Amino acid sequence: MTTSAPTVVVPARTKAAAASATVRRKQGFQHGGWFVAPFLALFTLFVIWPLLRGLYLSFTDANISGDDTHFVGLDNYREAVHDSAMWDALGHSAYFTLLVVPCITVLAFLLAMLAHNIERGKWLWRLCFFAPFLLPSTVAANLFQWLFTQGIGMFNHVLGIDTPWLTDKSYAMLAIVIETLWWTVGFSFLLYLAALQGIPDHLYEAAKLDGANAWHRVIHITLPLLRNITGLVLALQILASLQLFDQAVVMMDFGPGPELSTRAFVQYTLEQGFTSYRVGYASAMSVIFFVLIAVVALARMWLLRNREEAGR
């Protein structure tokens, strides 16, 4: 005995509604495409095309004039791998990152806690902590260049010392780190402050009723709930610090610093492209740096995804 599957009859009204929804989606996509088109055109012109052009130039011996360009294959990349000056510049960028990222993360959190819990003049504290971030990089660098200048700088005068901040390789990078902390901490401070305002007050009130002191509330409530923001701050600061350029160049009078101690990777790349006129080699270095930045960003995404999966 055989049985046949029951036939499902779809009402005509349901078919018409599905067809109408499909038409609306197509029309919405067509209309939305016109709104997105200007952005896509500019993005292609100023981002995608330069990336592809730089990738092509990295396989050539192009100079700044663009004449007599020849394809050299992987020669630029082989030279970069054996270029000790490039690795030294990358080491300076990494050293700067190791100094700045932990300090700026902790400092931003402490400032956000202060601005969040203070009772009087909250707007003034928030303005003071965030205002330096609004300054252009050259203004902040010139300001600290004057503050650190030996003999006339206010920094040495206030502390009663005579440290050659800008002319001694032992202190030059530290001076740039201090300037960067003052200039950029406002952005991370704002992220932490917004996150703190999103923590429900009843969690702290319940902890108080259970006898938890202020330290316990920070350790067991505040920090765990700020874990995602902390990861975001760390990722953004790592990516920004690896691209050290503006403040180092301006504070060192557009030079590499005492005994090349502050020449970062980006600065060395520009020197190869616009001082030595080796555009092809500079493009290869840019591609290498792009890959390093992409690896850092992907590693952060992978760690975040694993953390979210582990928490489920």
WOQUI-V841205 format. One record per residue. N is the residue number from 0. PSI is psi in whole degrees, 0 to 359 (999 if undefined). BURIAL is b if it has 24 or more other ideal C-beta (glycine too) atoms within 12 Angstrom, else e. D_CENTER is the distance of its C-alpha to the mean C-alpha in whole Angstrom. Layout:
{{N,PSI,BURIAL,D_CENTER} {N,PSI,BURIAL,D_CENTER}}
//
This chain:
{{0,126,e,71} {1,146,e,68} {2,142,e,65} {3,147,e,63} {4,142,e,60} {5,141,e,60} {6,127,e,59} {7,122,e,56} {8,117,e,57} {9,122,e,54} {10,149,e,55} {11,327,e,55} {12,322,e,53} {13,318,e,50} {14,318,e,50} {15,321,e,50} {16,320,e,47} {17,318,e,45} {18,321,e,46} {19,321,e,45} {20,321,e,42} {21,318,e,41} {22,318,e,42} {23,322,e,40} {24,319,e,37} {25,317,e,37} {26,320,e,38} {27,320,e,35} {28,320,e,33} {29,315,e,35} {30,318,e,34} {31,328,e,30} {32,325,e,30} {33,326,e,31} {34,327,e,29} {35,337,e,26} {36,315,e,27} {37,318,e,26} {38,316,e,22} {39,322,e,23} {40,314,e,25} {41,321,e,22} {42,319,e,20} {43,320,e,22} {44,319,e,23} {45,352,e,20} {46,300,e,17} {47,311,e,20} {48,314,e,22} {49,323,e,20} {50,314,e,19} {51,321,e,22} {52,318,e,24} {53,323,b,22} {54,319,e,22} {55,315,e,26} {56,333,b,26} {57,344,b,25} {58,15,b,28} {59,174,b,30} {60,37,b,31} {61,143,b,30} {62,180,e,30} {63,338,e,29} {64,341,e,32} {65,5,e,32} {66,152,e,36} {67,51,e,37} {68,130,e,34} {69,148,e,35} {70,127,e,34} {71,5,e,33} {72,230,e,32} {73,15,e,29} {74,319,e,31} {75,321,b,27} {76,322,b,26} {77,319,e,28} {78,321,b,28} {79,321,b,25} {80,327,e,25} {81,10,e,28} {82,104,b,26} {83,327,e,26} {84,323,b,24} {85,318,b,21} {86,325,e,21} {87,317,e,22} {88,319,b,19} {89,323,b,16} {90,323,b,18} {91,319,b,17} {92,318,b,13} {93,320,b,14} {94,317,b,16} {95,319,b,14} {96,318,b,11} {97,329,e,14} {98,319,b,15} {99,314,b,12} {100,309,b,10} {101,319,e,14} {102,315,b,15} {103,329,b,13} {104,312,b,13} {105,315,e,17} {106,318,b,17} {107,320,b,15} {108,316,b,17} {109,319,e,20} {110,322,b,20} {111,320,b,20} {112,319,b,23} {113,311,e,25} {114,333,b,24} {115,326,b,25} {116,347,e,28} {117,147,e,29} {118,318,e,32} {119,141,e,33} {120,39,e,31} {121,318,e,28} {122,326,e,27} {123,317,e,27} {124,317,e,25} {125,320,b,22} {126,316,e,22} {127,322,e,22} {128,328,b,19} {129,336,b,17} {130,319,e,19} {131,331,b,17} {132,339,b,14} {133,346,e,16} {134,143,e,17} {135,152,e,17} {136,323,b,15} {137,324,e,18} {138,312,e,20} {139,319,b,18} {140,318,b,19} {141,323,b,22} {142,312,b,23} {143,335,b,22} {144,319,b,24} {145,319,b,27} {146,328,b,27} {147,356,b,26} {148,129,b,29} {149,133,e,32} {150,319,e,35} {151,350,e,34} {152,142,b,31} {153,334,e,31} {154,310,b,29} {155,324,e,31} {156,317,e,34} {157,319,e,33} {158,350,e,33} {159,36,e,36} {160,175,e,34} {161,56,e,34} {162,130,b,31} {163,76,e,30} {164,318,b,26} {165,355,b,26} {166,359,b,29} {167,129,e,28} {168,341,e,26} {169,339,e,26} {170,346,b,25} {171,312,b,23} {172,325,b,19} {173,322,b,20} {174,320,b,21} {175,323,b,17} {176,315,b,16} {177,316,b,18} {178,319,b,17} {179,320,b,13} {180,313,b,14} {181,322,b,16} {182,322,b,14} {183,355,b,11} {184,337,b,13} {185,326,b,14} {186,311,b,11} {187,324,b,11} {188,318,b,15} {189,321,b,15} {190,315,b,13} {191,320,b,16} {192,317,b,19} {193,321,e,19} {194,321,b,19} {195,322,b,22} {196,343,e,24} {197,356,e,24} {198,125,b,25} {199,139,e,29} {200,332,e,31} {201,339,e,34} {202,318,e,32} {203,323,b,32} {204,319,e,36} {205,322,e,37} {206,321,e,36} {207,318,e,37} {208,331,e,41} {209,1,e,40} {210,13,e,40} {211,133,e,36} {212,182,e,35} {213,319,e,32} {214,316,e,31} {215,324,e,32} {216,323,b,30} {217,316,b,27} {218,318,e,27} {219,349,e,28} {220,303,b,27} {221,305,b,24} {222,316,e,22} {223,323,e,23} {224,344,e,22} {225,13,b,19} {226,316,e,18} {227,320,e,16} {228,321,b,14} {229,319,b,13} {230,321,b,12} {231,316,b,9} {232,316,b,8} {233,315,b,9} {234,314,b,7} {235,320,b,3} {236,324,b,5} {237,313,b,6} {238,320,b,4} {239,321,b,3} {240,324,b,7} {241,336,b,8} {242,29,b,8} {243,128,b,10} {244,297,b,13} {245,301,b,14} {246,324,b,15} {247,317,b,17} {248,315,b,19} {249,316,b,20} {250,334,b,21} {251,23,b,23} {252,45,e,25} {253,28,e,23} {254,179,e,24} {255,7,b,23} {256,171,b,24} {257,123,e,27} {258,38,e,28} {259,25,b,24} {260,344,b,23} {261,11,b,20} {262,110,b,19} {263,175,b,16} {264,316,b,15} {265,319,b,14} {266,319,b,17} {267,323,b,20} {268,316,b,19} {269,324,b,20} {270,318,b,23} {271,323,b,24} {272,321,b,24} {273,349,e,25} {274,314,e,27} {275,354,e,29} {276,25,e,29} {277,79,b,28} {278,321,b,26} {279,314,b,26} {280,319,b,25} {281,324,b,22} {282,320,b,21} {283,319,b,22} {284,323,b,19} {285,320,b,17} {286,317,b,18} {287,316,b,17} {288,322,b,14} {289,318,b,13} {290,318,e,15} {291,316,b,13} {292,318,b,10} {293,322,e,12} {294,317,e,13} {295,316,b,11} {296,317,e,9} {297,324,e,13} {298,320,e,14} {299,317,b,12} {300,320,e,14} {301,316,e,17} {302,320,e,17} {303,319,e,16} {304,318,e,19} {305,323,e,22} {306,320,e,21} {307,320,e,22} {308,324,e,25} {309,331,e,26} {310,350,e,26} {311,999,e,29}}
//
